[in-house]
Structures are given as structure tokens and as C-alpha cells.
Amino acid sequence: MVSVLHTTVWYTRYQCFQTSNQHAAMTNAKTENTLPLAKPASRRGAPRGPRKAHARRATILEAATTLLVAKGYESTTMDEIAAEAGVSKGTLYHYYATKAELLQSLRHAFDKEIVRRIQSAVEHAPANDWPQRLRAWITGAAHAYFAMSELHDVVVYGSGMPFRNTMQDSEITRNLSRLIADGAQAGAWQVDDPHWIAVTMFYCYRGGCDEAMLGAVPAEDISERLYPIFMRILGVRE
């Protein structure tokens, strides 16, 4: 921008210099004309001042999480979310046109957070010990599910879609599929379709966690109960 303005000013002065040589009688005429820069049109509903989109989105999602967990999806309004986030309704609608769009964004954030927790547990296991990395995956996934179960129920069931729709191509399944594929490449087990194995294991894990939440089995036993099942699914008998 600075170089463009310098070029414009230089060229304007050059034109005036040429004009003054050709018309000596007009030596008192203005030699520079300054045109005000047009202000860019602001998007309707956009907040004034410097844009901090990431921070604003995080604030809105945090407020939405609080209200959706407390009141449920259907009972929570966009006006309430805006008030809880401390932003105007125009700002809220600037980032999320509908409540369904906001829920979708919250679901993506949930997926990333639960996978972050799982991967953190996996990385604490030895890099080349694939059975232990699988055990760590089960433990990390169970702990994350128990800790985030209320938000899970909102983002998965809030929109009224069947569970199979909301979990289609989910982050957690892809994460488990990569672990299985990497273990197979390292020779820890043999599988033809890591994705199919991951989907099978995922539903096994979900069922086990739900049983624990209903009190059918102790939550602390989930890892030890699921690990031998997962290993048999992979064709490994210890």
C-alpha cells in the first residue's frame, strides 16, 4: 500500500510539472490533488475494530456448550447464546447463520478435542509397542468419553439425526484406523481393511462405555475388558 501511494503522488506531481511548463500563466494553480480513500464496506453484522475471528468463535462455542449441556439443543435459543457469549446478535449471526450450523461447528470441535486426548494417551506408550499403544488408545478413549459424555450427547443427538449419521467418517474412527494401519505396517498384526476393523472396534468401545455409565460394569475395568477383545479382532492371541 505504501509503495502504491508513493507512486501515485510522484505521478501526480509529474503531471502538474508538465502542465506548469506548458501553461506559464497558470503558475498559481494547484499542483497536487488528493482524493480521499474509499472506506471498505463492512459486512453486515460484523464486529467493529480488529477482527479476532478465532477468539470470537471460541467464546461463542464456549457459551453454546454451557447452554446446550444445561438446557438441551431444542430449548436453547440463539439470543441466549449471544447473551451468554457477551456479543450482539449481529455478531453471532455473522459467524453462525443458524443454530444447526453452530452445532455442526461444535461437533467438529468436540471430535478434535476427544482425539487430542486419545492421542496424548497413545503417545505415552512406547513407539514400537503396538499392543500397548492399542491399550493406551482404549484407556484414553474411555476416559475422554466419560469426561465429555454430556457434550457428546448434545453434539451427537442434538440435531435429531441417527447416531450412524453423526458418526459417519468421524475423527475418532479415523484416528483408530490409522493406529491399526500403522501397527499392521510394523508387523504387529495383519488386517485387510483397517477402516472396517476400526468401525467394529469403535462400536464395541461405545457399547462398553455405555454399559459402564449405566452401572453394569465398573468404569475402571473398561480397558482390561476391551483390550483382549480388540486383540482377538486383530487376530492376535496373547
N, C-alpha and C positions, 0 to 999 in steps of 0.2 A: 504494500500500500504506500509506503514512504517513497519508494523509487518511482511509482506511478505519478504521485503528486509532484515530485521534483521535476519529472519530465514535462508534465502539463504546465507548470509555472514557467519553465525555461522556454517552452514553445510559445506560450502566450506573450512573454517578453520579446521574443524574436519577432513575432508578427507586429507588435507595436513599434519596434525599432525600424522595421521596414516601412511601416506606414508613415512614421515621422520623417524619414528621408524623402519620401515621395510627396508629402504634403507639409511643407515647411510652415505653412500658415496655421497648422493645427498643432503647434508645439505644446499647447496647454491641455490638449485632450488627455483623457485617462490612458495610461499605458498598461494597466492591468485590470482585468475583470475577474472578480472572484464569485463563483457560483456556489451556493450552499449545497452540501451533500445531502441527498435524499435519505431520510431515515428508513431503514428496512422495516417492512410491515411485520408486525408481531403476530404470531399465531394466536388465534382466539383461545383464551383460557390459559395461555402460557404465563408462568410467573415472571414478574419483572426482576431485573437485576441479573447477575451472572447465573448461568444455568449450572445446576448441580444435579443433573438428572439421576445419577446413581444414588446419591444420598436421599433425594426426594422419594424415589421409588422404594428404597429400603424403609423409609419412615412410613410410607403408605402401607407396605406389605406387613410391617410390624403391627400397625394399628388394625389392619384387616385380620391378622392372625388372632389378636386378642379378642376381637368381637366375634369372629366366626366360631372360635372354640367355645366362647361363653354363651353365645345365643343361637348358633347354627346358621347355615347358609341362607335359608329362606327368610329367617326373621331379622337378618342384618340388612340395613339399607346403605346405599352409597352416601347419603347425607351423614349417617352416623360414622361411617369410616372416615369421611373428610374431617368431621369434628374431632374424632379421636386422634387423627394424624396432625391436627393443627394446621390444615391447609384449606383453601377455599374449594368450593365445589367445582369451580372452573379449572383449578389446578388438578384436582383429582381426575376429572374427565379428560384433561389434556393428556394424561398418562394412561388412563384406562377408560375406554369408551363405554364399557358395560361391566357389570358385576361378574359376568361369566368370563370376560377377558382377564379380570383381576384374579379370579380363582385359578385360571389356567397358568398365570404367571406365578402364583403362589405354589401351585403343584410343581412347576419346574424348580423353584427354589427348594421345595421340600425334597425332591429327588436328589438334587445336588448335595444337600446337607446330609442326608442319610447315607449317601455313597461316600461322602468325605469321612464320616465317622467309621464306616466299614473299612475303607481303605487304610485309615490310620491304624486300625487294629491289625490288618493284614501285614502292614509294613513293619510291625514289631516282631513278626515271625521271621526265622532265618530265610534268606533269599532263595536258597536251593532246597528247602524242606517243604515240598508242596503239600503233603498231608497236613503239616502244621499250619500252613497258610490257609488251607481249606477250613481247618478247625477254627482258626482266628476269624475267618470270614463269617462263619456261623455265629460265633460269640459276639462279634461286632454288630452283625445284623440284628441279632436278638436284642441286645442292649439298646440299639438305636430305635428299634420298633417299640419297645416298652417305654422308652423316654419320650417318644414323639407320637404315641398312639392317638392322642386327642386330635392333633393336627392332621395325622394320617386320615382319620375318619372324615374330617372336613374336606380335604382336598380330593380324596378318592370317591367318597359317596355324596359330597355336597351338591354336585350338579345333577344328581339323579341318574347318571349313566351306570350301566352294569360294571361290575368290577373288572371284567375282562376287557372292556373298552379303555378304562382309565389306565390299566397296567400294560396295555399294548406297547411293545418296544420301550419299556421303562428303563431308566438309568440303572436301577439295581440289578435287573436281569442281564443287561449288557455287561455290567461290571463282573458278575459271576461268570458269564460266558467267557470273558477274556481270561479270567483266572483258570478256568477249565482248559481253555485252548493253550495257554502258556504252559500249564502243567503237562499237557499231552505232548507238546513240542519238546519239553525237557525229559520226556520218557517216564513220567510218574504214573501215567495211566494211558489207556488207549480209548479214544472216542471218535465216532464218525461225524457227529453233529453237536458241537458244543452248545449251540443255542437251545436245541431241544432238551439237552440234559439240564441246562440252566433253568429253563422254564419248569421242568419237572421238579427240580430241587427247590425252586422258589415256592411253589405251591405247597410242598412238603414243609418248608420252613414256616410259611404263613400259618398253615394249619397247626403246627406245633406251638407257635407263639400264641395263637388264639386259645388253644387248649390251656396253656399256662395262665392266660389272663382270666379265663373262666374258672380257674382253680383246680382244673383236672390234674395238672402236674405242676411240680414246683418250677418256678421260672429259672432257678439256678441250674436245673437239670437239663434244660433245653439243648445246650451244646453237646453234652455227653450222649443224649438220646439221638440227636440228629446226625452226629458225626459218623457212626458206623453205617447208618442208612445211606448217607451220601457216598461213602466209600464203596458200598456194595453197588450203588447205581453206576459208579465209575468202573466197576468190575475189579475192584481191589479188595482183597480179603486179608486182614491183618491177624 
